[in-house]
Amino acid sequence: RPSPEEAQLWSEAFDELLANKYGLAAFRAFLKSEFCEENIEFWLACEDFKKTKSPQKLTSKAKKIYNDFIEKEAPKEINIDFQTKNMIAQNIQEATHTCFSAAQKRVYSLMENNSYPRFLESEFYQELCK
């Protein structure tokens, strides 16, 4: 369990929260309670994807991310526009480290501007700061 001081640091910047394993776990639990944990799962999958070295692994991870989060009726479909989805569908044919960048930025921004402020207001977070 994080110290109240550690938890208070998370309110200074969204990146502080994501960089802290307790912060990430707390935020993930909060998103789950709001039925939108696919956003953080997608963001984390993209972070992992960008660290992938092998071209074969890159292609298989790209297809998995696409199948899990992007395609229509995907089990954890994220809320992104049609153009971005189409662009990704084309980009994963020859996967590069940047094929999910636009979608990842959009999801990050959505979390930072919508979910993060609600998380900071939540009883759950307030308790961690006490």
LODOKE-175173 format. One line per field, with one value per residue (C-alpha): residue number from 0; residue in one letter; x, y, z. Coordinates in steps of 0.5 Angstrom, whole numbers, plus 2048, in hexadecimal, padded with zeros to 3 digits. Layout:
<rs>
num [NUM;...]
residu [a;...]
u [X;...]
v [Y;...]
w [Z;...]
</rs>
This chain:
<rs>
num [0;1;2;3;4;5;6;7;8;9;10;11;12;13;14;15;16;17;18;19;20;21;22;23;24;25;26;27;28;29;30;31;32;33;34;35;36;37;38;39;40;41;42;43;44;45;46;47;48;49;50;51;52;53;54;55;56;57;58;59;60;61;62;63;64;65;66;67;68;69;70;71;72;73;74;75;76;77;78;79;80;81;82;83;84;85;86;87;88;89;90;91;92;93;94;95;96;97;98;99;100;101;102;103;104;105;106;107;108;109;110;111;112;113;114;115;116;117;118;119;120;121;122;123;124;125;126;127;128;129]
residu [r;p;s;p;e;e;a;q;l;w;s;e;a;f;d;e;l;l;a;n;k;y;g;l;a;a;f;r;a;f;l;k;s;e;f;c;e;e;n;i;e;f;w;l;a;c;e;d;f;k;k;t;k;s;p;q;k;l;t;s;k;a;k;k;i;y;n;d;f;i;e;k;e;a;p;k;e;i;n;i;d;f;q;t;k;n;m;i;a;q;n;i;q;e;a;t;h;t;c;f;s;a;a;q;k;r;v;y;s;l;m;e;n;n;s;y;p;r;f;l;e;s;e;f;y;q;e;l;c;k]
u [800;803;804;7FF;805;806;7FF;7FF;804;800;7FB;801;801;7FE;805;807;801;802;80A;808;806;801;7FE;7FD;7FA;7F5;7F4;7F2;7EE;7EA;7E9;7E6;7E1;7DF;7DF;7E5;7EB;7EC;7EF;7F5;7F6;7F6;7FB;800;7FF;802;808;80A;809;80E;813;813;819;818;814;810;80E;80C;807;804;803;800;7FB;7F9;7F8;7F4;7F0;7EF;7EE;7ED;7E9;7E1;7DE;7E5;7E5;7E8;7E6;7E9;7E5;7E9;7E6;7E5;7EB;7F0;7ED;7EE;7F5;7F7;7F4;7F9;7FF;7FF;800;807;808;80C;80D;809;803;7FE;801;7FB;7F6;7FB;7FB;7F4;7F2;7F8;7F4;7EE;7F0;7F4;7EE;7E8;7EA;7F0;7EC;7E7;7EC;7EF;7E8;7E6;7E5;7EA;7F0;7EE;7EE;7F5;7F8;7F5]
v [800;807;80C;812;816;812;812;819;81A;816;81D;821;81E;818;815;815;810;80C;80B;809;801;803;809;805;7FF;804;808;801;7FF;806;805;7FE;801;806;800;803;7FF;7FE;805;803;7FC;7FF;804;7FF;7FA;800;801;7FA;7FA;800;7FC;7F6;7F5;7EF;7F0;7EA;7EB;7F2;7EF;7EA;7EF;7F5;7EF;7EE;7F5;7F6;7F0;7F2;7F9;7FC;7F8;7F8;7F4;7F3;7F0;7F7;7FB;802;809;80C;80F;80B;80E;80C;805;805;808;802;7FD;7FF;800;7F9;7F6;7F8;7F9;7FF;801;807;804;805;80C;810;80C;80B;813;813;80E;812;818;815;812;819;81D;819;813;816;81C;818;813;819;81B;813;811;80B;810;815;80F;80D;814;814]
w [800;7FE;804;804;801;7FB;7FA;7FA;7F5;7F0;7F0;7ED;7E6;7E2;7E0;7E8;7E9;7E3;7E5;7EC;7EC;7F2;7EF;7E8;7EC;7F0;7E9;7E6;7EB;7EB;7E3;7E4;7E9;7E4;7DE;7DA;7DC;7D5;7D4;7D9;7D6;7CF;7D1;7D5;7CF;7CB;7D0;7CF;7C8;7C7;7CB;7C6;7C3;7BE;7B8;7B8;7BF;7BD;7B8;7BC;7C2;7BD;7BB;7C2;7C4;7BE;7BF;7C7;7C6;7BF;7BB;7BB;7C0;7C3;7CB;7CE;7C8;7C9;7C7;7C1;7BB;7B4;7B1;7B6;7B6;7AF;7AF;7B4;7B0;7AA;7AF;7B2;7AB;7AC;7B3;7B6;7BD;7BB;7B8;7BF;7C0;7BE;7C2;7C8;7C8;7C8;7CD;7D2;7D1;7D2;7D9;7DB;7D9;7DC;7E0;7E4;7E7;7E9;7EC;7F0;7F2;7F4;7FB;7FA;7F8;7FE;803;800;802;809]
</rs>
